[in-house]
Amino acid sequence: MSNALCERLGIEFPIFAFTHCRDVVVAVSKAGGIGVLGAVGFSPEQLKEELDWIDEHIGDKPYGVDIVIPQKYEGMGSMSAEEMEKELWKMVPQEHLDFAQKLLADAGVPAWPDGTTTMGLMGWTDATATPLLEEALTRPQCVMIANALGTPPADKIKLVQNSGRLIGALCGRVKQAVAHKEAGLDFVVAQGGEGGGHAGDVGSVVLWPQIVDAIGDTPMLAAGGIGNGRQIAAAMAMGAAGAWTGSLWLTVEEAHVEEAQRQSLLNASSEDTIRSRSWTGKTCRMLKSEWTDAWDRADTPEPLGMPLQGMVTSDGMRRTHTYAGVGDCQSVAFNPCGQVIGQINEMESCRSVMFRLLDEYVDAVEKAGSMLPKV
Ligand SMILES: Cc1cc2nc3c(=O)[nH]c(=O)nc-3n(C[C@H](O)[C@H](O)[C@H](O)COP(=O)(O)O)c2cc1C
């Protein structure tokens, strides 16, 4: 299953695991794939701690870091992070803050211990993502950077490539993939609309081959809907250079997740997910809930743009994750995941997921090969 991209990254199998959990990064990289740590929710200080831990535990294996610099967002410009946050708060209606807090209180989700009701701007802008990127680039074993939600700015592409690392970005449309290639990115992650987190509306089986055709020799990593080796075989048959997975790692043994949240995910069917703007301001696939319903009604506030909606809801993200099993928390919890969650029904270790994917992949390829006429 190895290919040129594997050789370039120093990995055995082109299986990429996007995760917010450092233990998953380490376990997947040790099992021959590559863990990619999602950095958007960390402050630069927290990211430093996470990367210190990864460096201590990962041995000689490589890993990646994912940041979020959207193509477009409210308040875009050259302000410092502090100035921007001040300006952005002026654009947040009190009605939205009150509505979010009421939904959490009605579901019995405990308040945050220090009484704060927001985590602030987080890493959702160029200004706040840059210190995260700079921290990642101090780590020799961080061999790749990925960006969500748009082509990274030219100075960031140069910075990463000049450091000898690869940089790529996610996309859900052919024209975004072409823009990534034209900007000189080293790889493109093509995420179909069934994928977890921010997702467009074109399905993977339609999107992947179109993007492969459009970007030629730039490697395409297939994302959205991969939970077993048969799905990896399908992606590779369509020209993918690897499988980029997210939902698969939400419920593994190594994931730091409260039991109630893990159970919500394990019990969910594919039909239980929805694309909603209610948490981040951009369409994000997640478990449907009273929260997603509430923000969708005609008589309730319209979700704001990114990053304003995230400033309103960040308190809900941390509270519903921390107090996942308290009160009726799961009815309003932030549970981003893709439709593939319907085929993830039991907790596995990262190592056993990796072995399973490889076994299933080989079986699927052999089965397809056996249908060829014998010469
Ligand atoms: C909980 C969750 C959070 C995500 N957050 C990010 C993110 O911060 N940055 C990013 O590039 N992709 C993010 N994604 C998307 C994943 O990188 C990946 O493309 C997606 O999960 C693939 O689809 P799948 O869920 O069907 O495997 C997230 C996905 C999930 C499930």
The ligand as a Gaussian input file, in Angstrom:
#p B3LYP/6-31G(d) Opt

LIG

0 1
 C      -14.820000      16.211000      15.459000
 C      -14.240000      16.680000      14.174000
 C      -13.555000      17.887000      14.142000
 C      -12.939000      18.308000      12.969000
 N      -12.193000      19.447000      12.981000
 C      -11.401000      19.725000      11.921000
 C      -10.433000      20.773000      11.988000
 O      -10.303000      21.477000      12.999000
 N       -9.615000      20.940000      10.922000
 C       -9.707000      20.146000       9.796000
 O       -8.911000      20.312000       8.871000
 N      -10.632000      19.180000       9.695000
 C      -11.462000      18.941000      10.736000
 N      -12.367000      17.920000      10.649000
 C      -12.503000      17.162000       9.386000
 C      -11.491000      16.009000       9.339000
 O      -10.193000      16.520000       9.139000
 C      -11.796000      15.028000       8.214000
 O      -11.619000      15.670000       6.976000
 C      -13.173000      14.416000       8.252000
 O      -13.469000      13.948000       9.527000
 C      -13.240000      13.263000       7.247000
 O      -14.513000      12.704000       7.188000
 P      -14.973000      11.476000       8.135000
 O      -15.399000      12.140000       9.394000
 O      -16.096000      10.872000       7.377000
 O      -13.785000      10.577000       8.309000
 C      -13.041000      17.507000      11.797000
 C      -13.761000      16.314000      11.833000
 C      -14.365000      15.892000      12.989000
 C      -15.122000      14.586000      12.995000

